[in-house]
Amino acid sequence: MKFFADSTIKPYLAAKGYSEICEIGASLGENTDKILELGSVSVTIVDPCVDAHLPRKYEGNPRVKIHKGLSLEVLPVLPGAFDCFLIDGDHNWYTVYNELRLIRERGLLKPGGVIFLHDVGWPYGRRDMYYEPERVPPAHRQPYARKGIVPGRSMLDAAGANAQHDNALTEGGPRNGVLTAIEDFVRESGDYVFFRLNQEFGLGVLAKKRPGDRVFSRFRRRARLLNWTGALRRFVRGAQR
């Protein structure tokens, strides 16, 4: 996610005047630090704090709140509503779909708000990865192995990328991968527009429709999933006017 902070996310947040950001999956806090360079924002972090002791890192910073735990445990009780969500947590269909569902059902994203999601491209756009497979119900868990991923090859290979993680045995198919989760959510919800940028594992943008929003008027007939880098760039520029 931090790859896109300076080029895309921060300019958009600044242009829209967003102040309340929720980050799901902060890891070491590197992306958080970039977002905090915008002095007008506050960040609420949802993270199990396995990679870093985030409460210690941000101790004394009044612009950072930390909810230590898994997203699907924290989101049902998370207070308030946010201008923007940054999602870069567990990269599997079940988690991402239900994160989006909870955000929508609980009204956690303000009208006109935006959700940025990392890893909508290869390797996890169409393939599940599990940090803790046992936390995903068996009915929603793909067969998996701790083997690597090779571009253009569906089956896993011990010599492939990310062999340290539990990856779905095959790529594609129903309920498999981050992008698939987003597509299913958008199709069912009907009140979001989706764009994606195909760089550095992919950045997805889910924008919540708001009546009369001129940014969406241009894309009203294209509310299906878009795979246009240009559309995303025009979307960001539209916020700056």
C-alpha positions as protocol buffer text, in pm:
chain_id: "A"
residue {
  index: 1
  type: MET
  ca { x: 0 y: 0 z: 0 }
}
residue {
  index: 2
  type: LYS
  ca { x: 282 y: 244 z: 82 }
}
residue {
  index: 3
  type: PHE
  ca { x: 390 y: 232 z: -286 }
}
residue {
  index: 4
  type: PHE
  ca { x: 77 y: 432 z: -372 }
}
residue {
  index: 5
  type: ALA
  ca { x: 76 y: 670 z: -75 }
}
residue {
  index: 6
  type: ASP
  ca { x: 259 y: 964 z: -233 }
}
residue {
  index: 7
  type: SER
  ca { x: 136 y: 923 z: -591 }
}
residue {
  index: 8
  type: THR
  ca { x: -231 y: 847 z: -537 }
}
residue {
  index: 9
  type: ILE
  ca { x: -365 y: 816 z: -184 }
}
residue {
  index: 10
  type: LYS
  ca { x: -230 y: 1129 z: -16 }
}
residue {
  index: 11
  type: PRO
  ca { x: -319 y: 1361 z: -307 }
}
residue {
  index: 12
  type: TYR
  ca { x: -674 y: 1226 z: -304 }
}
residue {
  index: 13
  type: LEU
  ca { x: -714 y: 1257 z: 72 }
}
residue {
  index: 14
  type: ALA
  ca { x: -585 y: 1613 z: 62 }
}
residue {
  index: 15
  type: ALA
  ca { x: -802 y: 1714 z: -233 }
}
residue {
  index: 16
  type: LYS
  ca { x: -1117 y: 1579 z: -69 }
}
residue {
  index: 17
  type: GLY
  ca { x: -1032 y: 1725 z: 271 }
}
residue {
  index: 18
  type: TYR
  ca { x: -1070 y: 1389 z: 441 }
}
residue {
  index: 19
  type: SER
  ca { x: -973 y: 1386 z: 807 }
}
residue {
  index: 20
  type: GLU
  ca { x: -1084 y: 1048 z: 952 }
}
residue {
  index: 21
  type: ILE
  ca { x: -896 y: 750 z: 808 }
}
residue {
  index: 22
  type: CYS
  ca { x: -923 y: 384 z: 909 }
}
residue {
  index: 23
  type: GLU
  ca { x: -635 y: 155 z: 816 }
}
residue {
  index: 24
  type: ILE
  ca { x: -692 y: -220 z: 826 }
}
residue {
  index: 25
  type: GLY
  ca { x: -358 y: -399 z: 823 }
}
residue {
  index: 26
  type: ALA
  ca { x: -86 y: -150 z: 919 }
}
residue {
  index: 27
  type: SER
  ca { x: 197 y: -403 z: 965 }
}
residue {
  index: 28
  type: LEU
  ca { x: 505 y: -194 z: 1057 }
}
residue {
  index: 29
  type: GLY
  ca { x: 322 y: 136 z: 1021 }
}
residue {
  index: 30
  type: GLU
  ca { x: 517 y: 248 z: 715 }
}
residue {
  index: 31
  type: ASN
  ca { x: 207 y: 346 z: 519 }
}
residue {
  index: 32
  type: THR
  ca { x: 59 y: 501 z: 833 }
}
residue {
  index: 33
  type: ASP
  ca { x: 362 y: 726 z: 868 }
}
residue {
  index: 34
  type: LYS
  ca { x: 318 y: 851 z: 513 }
}
residue {
  index: 35
  type: ILE
  ca { x: -51 y: 927 z: 565 }
}
residue {
  index: 36
  type: LEU
  ca { x: 27 y: 1112 z: 887 }
}
residue {
  index: 37
  type: GLU
  ca { x: 243 y: 1352 z: 686 }
}
residue {
  index: 38
  type: LEU
  ca { x: -92 y: 1511 z: 607 }
}
residue {
  index: 39
  type: GLY
  ca { x: -124 y: 1713 z: 924 }
}
residue {
  index: 40
  type: SER
  ca { x: -502 y: 1736 z: 898 }
}
residue {
  index: 41
  type: VAL
  ca { x: -577 y: 1363 z: 925 }
}
residue {
  index: 42
  type: SER
  ca { x: -616 y: 1118 z: 1209 }
}
residue {
  index: 43
  type: VAL
  ca { x: -572 y: 744 z: 1161 }
}
residue {
  index: 44
  type: THR
  ca { x: -753 y: 460 z: 1334 }
}
residue {
  index: 45
  type: ILE
  ca { x: -556 y: 137 z: 1298 }
}
residue {
  index: 46
  type: VAL
  ca { x: -709 y: -211 z: 1305 }
}
residue {
  index: 47
  type: ASP
  ca { x: -427 y: -464 z: 1326 }
}
residue {
  index: 48
  type: PRO
  ca { x: -331 y: -770 z: 1535 }
}
residue {
  index: 49
  type: CYS
  ca { x: 10 y: -602 z: 1593 }
}
residue {
  index: 50
  type: VAL
  ca { x: 209 y: -913 z: 1511 }
}
residue {
  index: 51
  type: ASP
  ca { x: 471 y: -743 z: 1292 }
}
residue {
  index: 52
  type: ALA
  ca { x: 529 y: -447 z: 1522 }
}
residue {
  index: 53
  type: HIS
  ca { x: 424 y: -311 z: 1862 }
}
residue {
  index: 54
  type: LEU
  ca { x: 211 y: -34 z: 1714 }
}
residue {
  index: 55
  type: PRO
  ca { x: 74 y: 94 z: 2049 }
}
residue {
  index: 56
  type: ARG
  ca { x: 432 y: 162 z: 2156 }
}
residue {
  index: 57
  type: LYS
  ca { x: 526 y: 315 z: 1823 }
}
residue {
  index: 58
  type: TYR
  ca { x: 241 y: 565 z: 1831 }
}
residue {
  index: 59
  type: GLU
  ca { x: 228 y: 619 z: 2205 }
}
residue {
  index: 60
  type: GLY
  ca { x: 158 y: 983 z: 2275 }
}
residue {
  index: 61
  type: ASN
  ca { x: 38 y: 1061 z: 1921 }
}
residue {
  index: 62
  type: PRO
  ca { x: -316 y: 1201 z: 1959 }
}
residue {
  index: 63
  type: ARG
  ca { x: -385 y: 1152 z: 1589 }
}
residue {
  index: 64
  type: VAL
  ca { x: -351 y: 773 z: 1606 }
}
residue {
  index: 65
  type: LYS
  ca { x: -593 y: 527 z: 1765 }
}
residue {
  index: 66
  type: ILE
  ca { x: -517 y: 156 z: 1765 }
}
residue {
  index: 67
  type: HIS
  ca { x: -764 y: -130 z: 1790 }
}
residue {
  index: 68
  type: LYS
  ca { x: -555 y: -441 z: 1839 }
}
residue {
  index: 69
  type: GLY
  ca { x: -724 y: -743 z: 1687 }
}
residue {
  index: 70
  type: LEU
  ca { x: -845 y: -908 z: 1369 }
}
residue {
  index: 71
  type: SER
  ca { x: -1055 y: -696 z: 1136 }
}
residue {
  index: 72
  type: LEU
  ca { x: -1360 y: -924 z: 1146 }
}
residue {
  index: 73
  type: GLU
  ca { x: -1357 y: -905 z: 1525 }
}
residue {
  index: 74
  type: VAL
  ca { x: -1300 y: -530 z: 1550 }
}
residue {
  index: 75
  type: LEU
  ca { x: -1525 y: -397 z: 1271 }
}
residue {
  index: 76
  type: PRO
  ca { x: -1851 y: -516 z: 1432 }
}
residue {
  index: 77
  type: VAL
  ca { x: -1779 y: -294 z: 1735 }
}
residue {
  index: 78
  type: LEU
  ca { x: -1569 y: -16 z: 1581 }
}
residue {
  index: 79
  type: PRO
  ca { x: -1719 y: 322 z: 1677 }
}
residue {
  index: 80
  type: GLY
  ca { x: -1773 y: 616 z: 1446 }
}
residue {
  index: 81
  type: ALA
  ca { x: -1765 y: 660 z: 1069 }
}
residue {
  index: 82
  type: PHE
  ca { x: -1471 y: 735 z: 842 }
}
residue {
  index: 83
  type: ASP
  ca { x: -1395 y: 930 z: 527 }
}
residue {
  index: 84
  type: CYS
  ca { x: -1163 y: 662 z: 396 }
}
residue {
  index: 85
  type: PHE
  ca { x: -1057 y: 302 z: 459 }
}
residue {
  index: 86
  type: LEU
  ca { x: -717 y: 159 z: 365 }
}
residue {
  index: 87
  type: ILE
  ca { x: -739 y: -221 z: 347 }
}
residue {
  index: 88
  type: ASP
  ca { x: -421 y: -428 z: 330 }
}
residue {
  index: 89
  type: GLY
  ca { x: -480 y: -710 z: 575 }
}
residue {
  index: 90
  type: ASP
  ca { x: -557 y: -1077 z: 517 }
}
residue {
  index: 91
  type: HIS
  ca { x: -556 y: -1143 z: 142 }
}
residue {
  index: 92
  type: ASN
  ca { x: -840 y: -1388 z: 91 }
}
residue {
  index: 93
  type: TRP
  ca { x: -1198 y: -1378 z: -34 }
}
residue {
  index: 94
  type: TYR
  ca { x: -1368 y: -1449 z: 298 }
}
residue {
  index: 95
  type: THR
  ca { x: -1188 y: -1177 z: 493 }
}
residue {
  index: 96
  type: VAL
  ca { x: -1205 y: -904 z: 229 }
}
residue {
  index: 97
  type: TYR
  ca { x: -1567 y: -969 z: 136 }
}
residue {
  index: 98
  type: ASN
  ca { x: -1675 y: -959 z: 498 }
}
residue {
  index: 99
  type: GLU
  ca { x: -1467 y: -651 z: 576 }
}
residue {
  index: 100
  type: LEU
  ca { x: -1652 y: -470 z: 298 }
}
residue {
  index: 101
  type: ARG
  ca { x: -1986 y: -612 z: 408 }
}
residue {
  index: 102
  type: LEU
  ca { x: -1937 y: -495 z: 768 }
}
residue {
  index: 103
  type: ILE
  ca { x: -1825 y: -150 z: 656 }
}
residue {
  index: 104
  type: ARG
  ca { x: -2142 y: -117 z: 450 }
}
residue {
  index: 105
  type: GLU
  ca { x: -2386 y: -272 z: 697 }
}
residue {
  index: 106
  type: ARG
  ca { x: -2260 y: -66 z: 989 }
}
residue {
  index: 107
  type: GLY
  ca { x: -2238 y: 259 z: 794 }
}
residue {
  index: 108
  type: LEU
  ca { x: -1867 y: 294 z: 875 }
}
residue {
  index: 109
  type: LEU
  ca { x: -1790 y: 476 z: 549 }
}
residue {
  index: 110
  type: LYS
  ca { x: -1936 y: 823 z: 515 }
}
residue {
  index: 111
  type: PRO
  ca { x: -2131 y: 915 z: 197 }
}
residue {
  index: 112
  type: GLY
  ca { x: -1880 y: 1015 z: -67 }
}
residue {
  index: 113
  type: GLY
  ca { x: -1612 y: 813 z: 107 }
}
residue {
  index: 114
  type: VAL
  ca { x: -1351 y: 590 z: -54 }
}
residue {
  index: 115
  type: ILE
  ca { x: -1196 y: 251 z: 21 }
}
residue {
  index: 116
  type: PHE
  ca { x: -843 y: 179 z: -107 }
}
residue {
  index: 117
  type: LEU
  ca { x: -749 y: -191 z: -126 }
}
residue {
  index: 118
  type: HIS
  ca { x: -406 y: -336 z: -198 }
}
residue {
  index: 119
  type: ASP
  ca { x: -324 y: -664 z: -378 }
}
residue {
  index: 120
  type: VAL
  ca { x: -607 y: -663 z: -631 }
}
residue {
  index: 121
  type: GLY
  ca { x: -362 y: -786 z: -899 }
}
residue {
  index: 122
  type: TRP
  ca { x: -125 y: -1081 z: -916 }
}
residue {
  index: 123
  type: PRO
  ca { x: -63 y: -1287 z: -707 }
}
residue {
  index: 124
  type: TYR
  ca { x: -366 y: -1247 z: -477 }
}
residue {
  index: 125
  type: GLY
  ca { x: -629 y: -1090 z: -697 }
}
residue {
  index: 126
  type: ARG
  ca { x: -755 y: -1437 z: -793 }
}
residue {
  index: 127
  type: ARG
  ca { x: -586 y: -1654 z: -529 }
}
residue {
  index: 128
  type: ASP
  ca { x: -647 y: -1676 z: -156 }
}
residue {
  index: 129
  type: MET
  ca { x: -368 y: -1644 z: 98 }
}
residue {
  index: 130
  type: TYR
  ca { x: -416 y: -1727 z: 464 }
}
residue {
  index: 131
  type: TYR
  ca { x: -206 y: -1595 z: 751 }
}
residue {
  index: 132
  type: GLU
  ca { x: -406 y: -1817 z: 986 }
}
residue {
  index: 133
  type: PRO
  ca { x: -607 y: -2069 z: 781 }
}
residue {
  index: 134
  type: GLU
  ca { x: -796 y: -2199 z: 1084 }
}
residue {
  index: 135
  type: ARG
  ca { x: -966 y: -1860 z: 1126 }
}
residue {
  index: 136
  type: VAL
  ca { x: -1144 y: -1898 z: 791 }
}
residue {
  index: 137
  type: PRO
  ca { x: -1448 y: -2130 z: 805 }
}
residue {
  index: 138
  type: PRO
  ca { x: -1383 y: -2453 z: 613 }
}
residue {
  index: 139
  type: ALA
  ca { x: -1672 y: -2382 z: 376 }
}
residue {
  index: 140
  type: HIS
  ca { x: -1500 y: -2059 z: 267 }
}
residue {
  index: 141
  type: ARG
  ca { x: -1142 y: -2187 z: 266 }
}
residue {
  index: 142
  type: GLN
  ca { x: -972 y: -2300 z: -51 }
}
residue {
  index: 143
  type: PRO
  ca { x: -745 y: -2607 z: -46 }
}
residue {
  index: 144
  type: TYR
  ca { x: -402 y: -2463 z: 30 }
}
residue {
  index: 145
  type: ALA
  ca { x: -36 y: -2542 z: 82 }
}
residue {
  index: 146
  type: ARG
  ca { x: 274 y: -2359 z: 198 }
}
residue {
  index: 147
  type: LYS
  ca { x: 424 y: -2332 z: -149 }
}
residue {
  index: 148
  type: GLY
  ca { x: 512 y: -2050 z: -387 }
}
residue {
  index: 149
  type: ILE
  ca { x: 334 y: -1884 z: -679 }
}
residue {
  index: 150
  type: VAL
  ca { x: 464 y: -1855 z: -1035 }
}
residue {
  index: 151
  type: PRO
  ca { x: 322 y: -1596 z: -1280 }
}
residue {
  index: 152
  type: GLY
  ca { x: 104 y: -1755 z: -1546 }
}
residue {
  index: 153
  type: ARG
  ca { x: 84 y: -2086 z: -1361 }
}
residue {
  index: 154
  type: SER
  ca { x: -223 y: -2186 z: -1162 }
}
residue {
  index: 155
  type: MET
  ca { x: -63 y: -2462 z: -955 }
}
residue {
  index: 156
  type: LEU
  ca { x: 179 y: -2383 z: -674 }
}
residue {
  index: 157
  type: ASP
  ca { x: 553 y: -2442 z: -696 }
}
residue {
  index: 158
  type: ALA
  ca { x: 796 y: -2470 z: -407 }
}
residue {
  index: 159
  type: ALA
  ca { x: 1035 y: -2237 z: -590 }
}
residue {
  index: 160
  type: GLY
  ca { x: 772 y: -1967 z: -650 }
}
residue {
  index: 161
  type: ALA
  ca { x: 705 y: -1637 z: -474 }
}
residue {
  index: 162
  type: ASN
  ca { x: 566 y: -1611 z: -121 }
}
residue {
  index: 163
  type: ALA
  ca { x: 636 y: -1975 z: -42 }
}
residue {
  index: 164
  type: GLN
  ca { x: 637 y: -1887 z: 328 }
}
residue {
  index: 165
  type: HIS
  ca { x: 260 y: -1831 z: 320 }
}
residue {
  index: 166
  type: ASP
  ca { x: -38 y: -2065 z: 299 }
}
residue {
  index: 167
  type: ASN
  ca { x: -161 y: -2011 z: -56 }
}
residue {
  index: 168
  type: ALA
  ca { x: -463 y: -2157 z: -238 }
}
residue {
  index: 169
  type: LEU
  ca { x: -358 y: -2454 z: -448 }
}
residue {
  index: 170
  type: THR
  ca { x: -506 y: -2310 z: -767 }
}
residue {
  index: 171
  type: GLU
  ca { x: -579 y: -1966 z: -906 }
}
residue {
  index: 172
  type: GLY
  ca { x: -924 y: -1846 z: -1009 }
}
residue {
  index: 173
  type: GLY
  ca { x: -1274 y: -1975 z: -959 }
}
residue {
  index: 174
  type: PRO
  ca { x: -1550 y: -1866 z: -722 }
}
residue {
  index: 175
  type: ARG
  ca { x: -1465 y: -1706 z: -388 }
}
residue {
  index: 176
  type: ASN
  ca { x: -1094 y: -1706 z: -450 }
}
residue {
  index: 177
  type: GLY
  ca { x: -884 y: -1392 z: -413 }
}
residue {
  index: 178
  type: VAL
  ca { x: -905 y: -1024 z: -320 }
}
residue {
  index: 179
  type: LEU
  ca { x: -1033 y: -898 z: -655 }
}
residue {
  index: 180
  type: THR
  ca { x: -1302 y: -1166 z: -666 }
}
residue {
  index: 181
  type: ALA
  ca { x: -1421 y: -1056 z: -322 }
}
residue {
  index: 182
  type: ILE
  ca { x: -1448 y: -695 z: -438 }
}
residue {
  index: 183
  type: GLU
  ca { x: -1634 y: -792 z: -755 }
}
residue {
  index: 184
  type: ASP
  ca { x: -1884 y: -998 z: -557 }
}
residue {
  index: 185
  type: PHE
  ca { x: -1935 y: -714 z: -308 }
}
residue {
  index: 186
  type: VAL
  ca { x: -1984 y: -449 z: -579 }
}
residue {
  index: 187
  type: ARG
  ca { x: -2229 y: -667 z: -769 }
}
residue {
  index: 188
  type: GLU
  ca { x: -2437 y: -732 z: -458 }
}
residue {
  index: 189
  type: SER
  ca { x: -2424 y: -385 z: -301 }
}
residue {
  index: 190
  type: GLY
  ca { x: -2501 y: -178 z: -609 }
}
residue {
  index: 191
  type: ASP
  ca { x: -2388 y: 152 z: -455 }
}
residue {
  index: 192
  type: TYR
  ca { x: -2013 y: 154 z: -525 }
}
residue {
  index: 193
  type: VAL
  ca { x: -1797 y: 222 z: -828 }
}
residue {
  index: 194
  type: PHE
  ca { x: -1469 y: 35 z: -860 }
}
residue {
  index: 195
  type: PHE
  ca { x: -1141 y: 126 z: -1033 }
}
residue {
  index: 196
  type: ARG
  ca { x: -803 y: -39 z: -1020 }
}
residue {
  index: 197
  type: LEU
  ca { x: -445 y: 55 z: -1092 }
}
residue {
  index: 198
  type: ASN
  ca { x: -230 y: -228 z: -1226 }
}
residue {
  index: 199
  type: GLN
  ca { x: 101 y: -148 z: -1061 }
}
residue {
  index: 200
  type: GLU
  ca { x: 288 y: -304 z: -768 }
}
residue {
  index: 201
  type: PHE
  ca { x: 40 y: -589 z: -709 }
}
residue {
  index: 202
  type: GLY
  ca { x: -257 y: -362 z: -783 }
}
residue {
  index: 203
  type: LEU
  ca { x: -445 y: -87 z: -604 }
}
residue {
  index: 204
  type: GLY
  ca { x: -823 y: -98 z: -599 }
}
residue {
  index: 205
  type: VAL
  ca { x: -1049 y: 198 z: -527 }
}
residue {
  index: 206
  type: LEU
  ca { x: -1407 y: 153 z: -413 }
}
residue {
  index: 207
  type: ALA
  ca { x: -1594 y: 483 z: -417 }
}
residue {
  index: 208
  type: LYS
  ca { x: -1930 y: 514 z: -248 }
}
residue {
  index: 209
  type: LYS
  ca { x: -2188 y: 683 z: -468 }
}
residue {
  index: 210
  type: ARG
  ca { x: -2344 y: 1006 z: -348 }
}
residue {
  index: 211
  type: PRO
  ca { x: -2641 y: 1171 z: -523 }
}
residue {
  index: 212
  type: GLY
  ca { x: -2523 y: 1458 z: -738 }
}
residue {
  index: 213
  type: ASP
  ca { x: -2153 y: 1378 z: -703 }
}
residue {
  index: 214
  type: ARG
  ca { x: -2002 y: 1506 z: -1027 }
}
residue {
  index: 215
  type: VAL
  ca { x: -1715 y: 1256 z: -1010 }
}
residue {
  index: 216
  type: PHE
  ca { x: -1963 y: 971 z: -1052 }
}
residue {
  index: 217
  type: SER
  ca { x: -2180 y: 1138 z: -1315 }
}
residue {
  index: 218
  type: ARG
  ca { x: -1912 y: 1058 z: -1574 }
}
residue {
  index: 219
  type: PHE
  ca { x: -1910 y: 690 z: -1484 }
}
residue {
  index: 220
  type: ARG
  ca { x: -2278 y: 630 z: -1412 }
}
residue {
  index: 221
  type: ARG
  ca { x: -2312 y: 415 z: -1724 }
}
residue {
  index: 222
  type: ARG
  ca { x: -1991 y: 232 z: -1640 }
}
residue {
  index: 223
  type: ALA
  ca { x: -2071 y: 121 z: -1286 }
}
residue {
  index: 224
  type: ARG
  ca { x: -1948 y: -225 z: -1375 }
}
residue {
  index: 225
  type: LEU
  ca { x: -1592 y: -313 z: -1274 }
}
residue {
  index: 226
  type: LEU
  ca { x: -1335 y: -106 z: -1460 }
}
residue {
  index: 227
  type: ASN
  ca { x: -980 y: -206 z: -1539 }
}
residue {
  index: 228
  type: TRP
  ca { x: -859 y: 133 z: -1660 }
}
residue {
  index: 229
  type: THR
  ca { x: -557 y: 305 z: -1522 }
}
residue {
  index: 230
  type: GLY
  ca { x: -682 y: 621 z: -1693 }
}
residue {
  index: 231
  type: ALA
  ca { x: -1018 y: 601 z: -1516 }
}
residue {
  index: 232
  type: LEU
  ca { x: -850 y: 594 z: -1178 }
}
residue {
  index: 233
  type: ARG
  ca { x: -626 y: 885 z: -1264 }
}
residue {
  index: 234
  type: ARG
  ca { x: -923 y: 1089 z: -1388 }
}
residue {
  index: 235
  type: PHE
  ca { x: -1106 y: 998 z: -1070 }
}
residue {
  index: 236
  type: VAL
  ca { x: -824 y: 1136 z: -855 }
}
residue {
  index: 237
  type: ARG
  ca { x: -796 y: 1448 z: -1069 }
}
residue {
  index: 238
  type: GLY
  ca { x: -1170 y: 1498 z: -1043 }
}
residue {
  index: 239
  type: ALA
  ca { x: -1139 y: 1531 z: -667 }
}
residue {
  index: 240
  type: GLN
  ca { x: -879 y: 1804 z: -706 }
}
residue {
  index: 241
  type: ARG
  ca { x: -1105 y: 2035 z: -907 }
}
